[in-house]
Amino acid sequence: MATNAGEGHVPSALSILDILWVLYDRILKINPSYPKSPTRDRFILSKGHAALGLYVILAKKGFFPSSELEDFGKYDGFLGGHPDRNKVSGVEASTGSLGHGFPMSVGIALGLRIKKIDSKVFVLIGDGEANEGSVWESALLASHHNLSNLCCIIDYNHSTDRALKVGDMVSKFKSFGWESFSINGHNHEEIYSALSCSHDSAPLAVVAETVKGFGCKIMENNPEWHHKSPRKEDLPAILEQLS
Amino acid sequence: MNMRQQLVKTVESILAQDERLVLLLGDIGVFGFRKAFESFVDRVYNIGILEQSTISLAAGLSMEGFIPVVHTIAPFIVERSLEQLKIDFCYQLLGGNFISVGAAYDYAALGCTHHCPGDVGILKNLPGMEIILPGTSGEFDTLFRQVYANNNPTYFRLSERQNSTEHKVSFGRAEVVKQGELATVIAVGPILEAVIDACKELDVTILYYTTVIPFDADTLKKNAASSKVILCEPYYRGVLSSEIIRAMKSRPITLECIGIPHKMLTNYGLAAEHDAHLGLTADKIRKKIERCIYE
């Protein structure tokens, strides 16, 4: 996809792939045939630049045919570098500018509570995204309003440590009134037990320690690859590492 | 009744009728809405002083089928959270209502941080954003009821100042206040009062716009008797120039723009003092109109 399009944030997608798989395979109550069902669980990819990872999972789960993935980034295609809720079945929010999806998910969680719908809202942010002030505004809002139907997953791949260290995210979220703990974001059982645990009195922040570019040695923690598309000649080596 | 009192009255009445309405305050107007807080516990929130997240949160509510009304002071709703309005509402095609107070230099003595003469020009750049400037409290009530549930993002610019005469207004339509031959004067929202005074006994057409965007080109085309058009706006001047030129494309026009000069307003005092220094009193507006007509 990214090679054809010459676009895409591949390492960011790889760092969340395990989390997304467990979410869509075992956690989210959502039917691809009725993606707008009022009682579905909601997932918001706040770090929209990891859209590639979301598209692959949505296709795998039947929200749209996998063949559509080949049109990623095309002028009149519906799969862009950042996801568009009005184009892609299963995408709840159009994201890309960091620090928007999280507060939108707070609004969704509040809306569900007003409607007395017992669905859960999961939002995935990045540690780089946590540079944005609106992330911390949202953290305050969610705990102040006791939104226990909201779970924020922090993809902590340390991508912006070079610019601004966000430090101990578990204690930060706890100090903002959330329940919080840390997991290995590539261990499926740890992800499953974290995302299925009950938190009735407060929102839950799961800090997922991840490796940017996970599974592909030449990309892992290599900033050169942040927004670089694999060339055709790179593909055999990359695909071998990923398999 | 001033516009803020009308806002409370109108929103309270719709909260009682329409269960989709949710009010989000940026820690202002809390006392005014005290009854609404008691009556609609789960649909009225004092969100706090975090405008960016408030707009995004409102978008989340809109996704869930609610009709959010966000209310705070103009620069904080428009300029602080501009990207949230652009992405979360305009790009995502969601409906919501953004109601400001403190138009232009209404809060003159509070200084530049609390002025917002740029709001209309800024929001006009957001595709899909509707912009409404009621000239009186009653006009706000009429326009809000017409528009609040139309599934589009809409900005209502409330002002401390209002016209003494109420007009029969309708969303998206300009009103013909009077007809004449020498020029067409366009007055937007609460500047109408000064424009009517300025045009006493002048043989001009006055068109009154409370909806700025979408712009009613038809009423201008049908009623512009002269090639001279004088645009009077209560914000940075000239915002509607391109709409007027496009509407009048079949004939060459002379366009005079009266409004707030494009500069930082660093003085304090009273709004009326700003008017006087910026040439926006009725007599100064009249001089500009006369110059345009007779020179």
Interface residues (C-beta under 8 A of the other chain):
Chain A: R85 N86 E92 A93 S94 G96 S97 G99 H100 F102 P103 M104 S105 V106 G107 I108 A109 L110 G111 L112 R113 I114 K115 G133 S134 E137 S138 L140 L141
Chain B: V22 D42 R43 I47 G48 L50 Q52 S53 T54 S56 L57 A58 A59 G60 L61 S62 M63 E64 G65 F66 P68 E83 Q84 I87 D88 Y91 Q92 L93
